[in-house]
Amino acid sequence: TCVCALPTATANMSSARPFPTRQNLQIMKLKLVGAKKGHSLLKKKADALTMRLRALLTTILKAKEAMGKAFKDGNFAMAEVKYAAGDIKSAIIESVGTAQKRVETRVDNIAGVKVPVFKAVDMADAPVDYTGLARGGQQVTKARQTFSACVDTLIQLATLQTSFLILDEAIKVTSRRVNALDTVVIPRIAGFVDYIVSELDELEREEFFRLKRSQDKKKKDLQLAEAERLKEIAAAADDAGSLIGGGDDPDVIY
């Protein structure tokens, strides 16, 4: 069984050449100018997004290094708390009523691309330590501050990672549009413009040739008419001369 793919009406319309008129030529020239301008703007947008993405890569690497150091300090502080105050996990869970940190979200615009930005906000003051100085209150406070810094670093890293993914996808889409304009749209419109110009030139040449032939025919007709008129004048002159300068009349006998 042979399956043949038939072209759709949209494909035929998009690939069909426009009718060669002055109006269509002007429309195609405007489309070509718009396509070139859009290509330039999209190229600038892609370059700006690429520069921002490279800057984000450096920031992400620094944030990951800072996160590793923060968690290392947090684990060390937690070990100090366990050594000084023992296992206080259940007591801390019972003492927590509300979250001390909340995450706020805002939208940042990077070259027309909207990316979310997360920010850690302290909602409540740290509760008074219940263990006392003899049970390692100083170590608990230090561990709380260390893990609070870890949360801030994680939220910053989440912002950077989310922005990286969104910008990477935006760069891919923009690059595809730039390539489509550069390799498909602009050459096709330029081809339409060249086709219309060549057809209009051909029509002008045909019109010029037709007018020239028409003028030549008129000149030929005028020459023929002038020749006929001259012949008629010459014939009339010959007839008049024969009447005036004719032979002797015959004698009349009464």
C-alpha positions in Angstrom: 0.0 0.0 0.0 1.4 3.4 -1.0 0.6 6.3 1.3 1.1 9.7 -0.3 1.2 12.9 1.7 -0.9 15.6 0.1 0.1 19.2 0.7 -2.3 21.3 2.7 -3.9 24.5 1.6 -1.8 26.5 4.1 1.4 25.1 2.7 0.3 25.9 -0.8 -0.6 29.4 0.2 2.6 30.0 2.0 4.7 28.7 -0.9 2.7 30.2 -3.8 4.2 33.2 -5.5 2.3 36.5 -5.2 0.8 38.1 -8.2 3.3 40.5 -9.7 1.9 44.0 -9.1 3.3 47.2 -7.8 1.1 46.9 -4.7 2.3 43.4 -3.9 5.9 44.5 -4.5 5.5 47.3 -1.9 3.9 44.8 0.6 6.7 42.3 0.1 9.3 45.0 0.6 7.6 46.1 3.9 7.5 42.4 5.0 11.2 42.1 4.1 12.1 45.2 6.2 10.0 43.9 9.1 11.6 40.4 8.9 15.1 41.9 8.9 14.3 44.2 11.8 12.8 41.2 13.8 15.9 39.1 13.0 18.1 41.9 14.4 16.0 42.3 17.5 15.8 38.6 18.2 19.6 38.3 17.6 20.2 41.0 20.2 17.8 39.3 22.6 19.6 36.0 22.2 23.0 37.6 22.8 21.7 39.4 25.9 20.2 36.1 27.3 23.4 34.2 26.5 25.4 36.8 28.4 23.0 36.7 31.4 23.1 32.9 31.3 26.9 32.9 31.5 26.9 35.3 34.4 24.3 33.0 36.1 26.6 30.0 35.6 29.4 31.8 37.6 27.0 32.8 40.3 25.5 29.3 40.5 29.0 27.8 41.0 29.7 30.2 43.8 26.3 29.5 45.4 26.9 25.8 45.3 30.3 26.2 46.9 28.7 28.4 49.6 26.0 25.9 50.1 28.5 23.1 50.6 30.4 25.2 53.2 27.2 26.2 54.9 26.0 22.6 55.3 29.4 21.6 56.5 29.3 24.3 59.2 25.7 23.3 60.0 26.6 19.6 60.5 29.5 20.6 62.6 27.3 22.9 64.7 24.7 20.1 65.1 27.4 17.7 66.3 28.4 20.3 68.9 24.8 20.6 70.0 24.5 16.9 70.4 27.7 16.7 72.4 26.7 19.6 74.7 22.9 19.1 75.1 22.2 15.6 73.8 19.4 14.7 71.5 17.0 17.8 71.5 15.2 17.0 68.3 11.8 16.2 69.8 12.0 19.1 72.2 12.7 21.6 69.4 9.9 20.2 67.2 7.4 20.6 70.1 8.6 24.2 70.7 8.1 25.3 67.1 4.6 26.9 66.4 5.0 28.9 63.3 7.6 29.0 60.6 10.3 31.6 61.2 11.1 32.0 57.5 8.8 32.5 54.6 9.6 32.6 50.9 8.4 35.6 48.9 8.2 35.5 45.1 8.6 38.3 42.6 9.0 38.4 38.8 12.1 39.8 37.2 12.2 40.7 33.5 15.3 39.8 31.6 15.2 40.9 27.9 11.5 40.2 27.7 11.8 36.8 29.6 10.0 36.7 33.0 11.9 34.7 35.7 10.8 34.2 39.3 13.0 35.5 42.1 12.7 34.0 45.6 13.5 35.8 48.8 13.7 34.5 52.3 11.8 36.7 54.8 12.1 36.3 58.6 8.5 36.2 60.0 9.2 35.9 63.7 12.1 36.3 66.2 14.1 33.3 67.4 12.5 31.9 70.5 14.4 32.0 73.8 16.6 29.0 74.2 15.2 26.6 76.7 18.2 24.6 77.5 20.1 27.1 79.4 23.8 27.9 79.3 24.7 24.7 81.2 23.0 22.5 78.5 24.6 24.1 75.5 22.4 27.0 74.7 25.2 28.8 73.0 25.7 25.9 70.7 22.0 25.6 69.9 21.9 29.3 69.0 24.9 28.9 66.8 23.4 25.9 65.1 20.1 27.8 64.5 22.0 30.7 62.9 24.1 28.4 60.8 21.1 26.5 59.4 19.2 29.8 58.9 22.1 30.8 56.6 21.8 27.4 54.9 18.2 28.1 54.1 19.0 31.5 52.7 21.7 29.9 50.5 19.3 27.2 49.3 16.6 29.8 48.4 19.2 31.9 46.5 20.4 28.7 44.7 16.7 27.9 43.9 16.3 31.3 42.3 19.5 30.9 40.2 18.6 27.3 39.1 15.1 28.3 38.1 16.4 31.4 36.2 19.0 29.2 34.5 16.4 26.7 33.3 14.0 29.4 32.0 16.7 31.4 30.3 18.1 28.2 28.7 14.7 27.4 27.2 14.2 31.0 26.1 17.6 31.0 24.4 16.6 27.8 22.5 13.3 29.2 21.4 14.9 32.5 20.3 17.7 30.8 18.5 15.2 28.7 16.6 13.3 31.8 15.6 16.5 33.6 14.5 17.5 30.6 12.4 14.0 30.4 10.9 14.1 34.0 9.9 17.7 33.8 8.6 17.3 30.6 6.6 13.6 30.5 5.6 11.5 33.6 6.0 14.0 36.3 4.8 15.2 34.3 1.8 11.7 33.4 0.7 10.5 37.0 0.9 13.6 38.2 -0.9 12.9 35.7 -3.6 9.3 37.0 -3.9 10.6 40.5 -4.3 13.1 39.5 -7.0 10.4 37.5 -8.7 7.9 40.4 -8.7 10.6 42.8 -9.9 11.7 40.5 -12.8 8.0 40.0 -13.8 7.3 43.8 -13.7 10.5 44.4 -15.8 9.3 41.8 -18.3 5.9 43.4 -18.5 7.5 46.8 -19.1 9.6 45.3 -21.8 6.6 43.7 -23.4 4.7 47.0 -23.2 7.6 48.9 -24.7 7.8 46.4 -27.6 4.1 46.6 -28.2 4.1 50.4 -28.2 7.1 50.4 -30.6 5.4 48.0 -33.0 2.3 50.1 -32.8 4.2 53.2 -33.6 6.1 51.5 -36.5 2.7 50.3 -37.9 1.3 53.8 -37.6 4.4 55.3 -39.4 4.1 52.7 -42.1 0.4 53.4 -42.5 1.1 57.1 -42.8 3.9 56.5 -45.4 1.5 54.4 -47.4 -1.2 57.0 -47.1 1.3 59.7 -48.2 2.4 57.6 -51.1 -1.2 57.1 -52.2 -1.9 60.8 -51.9 1.2 61.6 -54.0 0.1 59.1 -56.6 -3.4 60.7 -56.7 -1.9 64.1 -57.1 0.4 62.9 -59.9 -2.5 61.3 -61.7 -4.6 64.4 -61.4 -1.8 66.5 -62.9 -1.4 64.1 -65.8 -5.1 64.3 -66.5 -5.1 68.1 -66.4 -2.1 68.3 -68.8 -3.7 66.0 -71.3 -6.8 68.2 -71.4 -4.9 71.4 -72.0 -2.2 70.3 -74.4 -4.3 67.9 -76.5 -4.1 67.5 -80.4 -6.1 69.5 -83.2 -9.8 69.3 -83.1 -11.5 67.9 -86.3 -12.9 70.3 -88.8 -16.6 71.1 -88.6 -18.4 71.0 -92.0 -21.6 73.0 -92.4 
